[in-house]
Amino acid sequence: GDSQVDRDHTAAAGVPLIAFKNSALEAEYHVTSFMEVIGLPPFQER
């Protein structure tokens, strides 16, 4: 996600937002590359 609309949708759905190249957006995670996403906690094996 990278906009306030994405923030609103994820909040309504109860899922964490991964902001892409938008450090100003309030989000649970921020990445600058799609390759970073797989390393985030929601995608780690338990």
C-alpha positions in Angstrom: 0.0 0.0 0.0 1.1 3.5 -0.5 -1.8 5.8 0.1 -4.3 6.9 2.7 -7.0 4.9 0.9 -4.8 1.8 1.4 -4.4 2.7 5.0 -8.2 3.0 5.5 -8.9 -0.3 3.7 -6.3 -2.3 5.7 -7.6 -0.8 9.0 -11.2 -1.7 8.1 -10.1 -5.2 7.3 -7.9 -5.6 10.4 -4.7 -6.4 8.5 -1.3 -4.7 8.7 -0.4 -2.2 6.1 2.9 -2.5 4.2 3.8 1.0 2.9 5.8 0.9 -0.3 8.2 3.9 -0.7 6.0 6.2 1.4 7.7 6.7 4.8 5.2 9.5 5.6 2.2 7.1 5.6 1.2 5.6 9.0 1.8 1.9 8.5 2.9 -1.2 10.4 5.7 -1.8 8.0 7.7 0.3 5.5 9.6 -1.1 2.5 11.4 0.4 -0.4 11.7 -2.9 -2.4 9.3 -5.7 -2.9 12.1 -8.1 -2.0 11.9 -6.7 1.6 8.3 -7.9 2.0 9.2 -11.6 2.5 11.4 -10.7 5.4 8.7 -9.0 7.4 7.3 -10.8 10.5 3.9 -11.7 8.9 5.7 -13.7 6.3 8.1 -15.6 8.6 7.6 -19.2 9.5 6.4 -19.9 13.0 
